[in-house]
């Protein structure tokens, strides 16, 4: 079973191939997703990496958390489950009266 990792404090210059290459040094990378702004396409400074096994994910956390990548010390830890959020603007939002 693959374990999903959160990777934070990334330089805005880091590319997805660089991220995959770094994590491949500690195990098999199932997927690496660099989170980008949907309008500008620029990196938001964090990513999610899925390792092929729990042991490899734990090794990645141990060895890569705090490691320097593109001039910044990255944060690597286990990703939390995604929280459900309300979708967009609703007409029931309170309005201010001036």
C-alpha positions in Angstrom: 0.0 0.0 0.0 1.4 3.4 -1.0 1.8 6.2 1.5 1.2 9.8 0.6 3.7 12.4 1.8 3.3 16.2 2.1 6.4 18.1 1.0 6.4 21.7 2.1 8.7 24.8 2.1 9.7 24.2 -1.5 11.4 26.8 -3.6 9.1 28.2 -6.3 11.8 27.1 -8.8 11.6 23.4 -8.0 10.2 21.3 -10.8 8.3 18.0 -10.7 11.2 16.0 -12.2 13.6 17.4 -9.6 11.1 16.3 -6.9 10.8 12.8 -8.3 14.5 12.5 -8.7 15.1 13.5 -5.0 12.6 11.0 -3.7 13.8 8.3 -6.0 17.0 8.3 -4.0 15.2 6.7 -1.1 12.7 4.4 -2.8 10.2 3.9 -5.6 8.0 7.0 -6.4 4.5 6.1 -7.4 3.6 9.7 -8.1 4.7 13.3 -7.5 2.4 16.2 -7.8 3.7 19.8 -7.5 0.8 22.0 -6.5 0.4 25.1 -8.8 -1.8 28.1 -8.9 -4.6 27.4 -11.4 -4.5 30.9 -12.9 -0.7 31.7 -13.2 0.6 28.1 -13.3 3.3 29.1 -10.7 4.2 26.7 -7.9 2.6 27.2 -4.5 5.6 25.9 -2.7 4.3 22.5 -1.7 3.7 19.0 -3.2 2.5 15.5 -2.6 4.6 12.4 -3.2 3.3 8.9 -3.1 5.9 6.2 -2.3 5.3 2.6 -3.2 5.5 1.2 0.4 5.1 2.4 4.0 8.8 1.5 4.7 10.0 3.7 1.8 7.8 6.5 2.9 9.1 6.4 6.5 12.7 6.3 5.1 11.9 9.4 2.9 10.6 11.2 6.0 13.7 10.3 8.0 16.2 11.1 5.3 14.7 14.1 3.4 12.9 16.1 6.2 15.1 19.2 6.6 17.3 18.4 3.6 18.2 21.3 1.3 16.6 21.5 -2.2 17.2 24.5 -4.4 18.4 26.6 -1.5 15.6 25.8 1.0 15.2 23.2 3.7 12.2 21.2 2.8 9.6 19.7 5.2 8.5 16.1 4.6 5.8 14.4 6.6 2.8 12.1 6.2 -0.1 13.8 4.4 -3.3 14.1 6.4 -6.5 13.0 4.7 -8.2 15.7 2.6 -10.9 17.6 4.5 -14.3 18.2 2.8 -14.9 21.9 2.1 -17.9 23.7 0.9 -17.9 24.3 -2.8 -17.6 27.9 -3.8 -19.8 30.8 -3.1 -23.3 30.1 -1.7 -26.2 32.5 -1.8 -26.8 31.9 1.9 -23.7 33.9 2.8 -24.5 36.7 5.2 -24.3 40.1 3.7 -23.0 43.2 5.4 -25.3 46.2 5.9 -23.6 49.5 5.8 
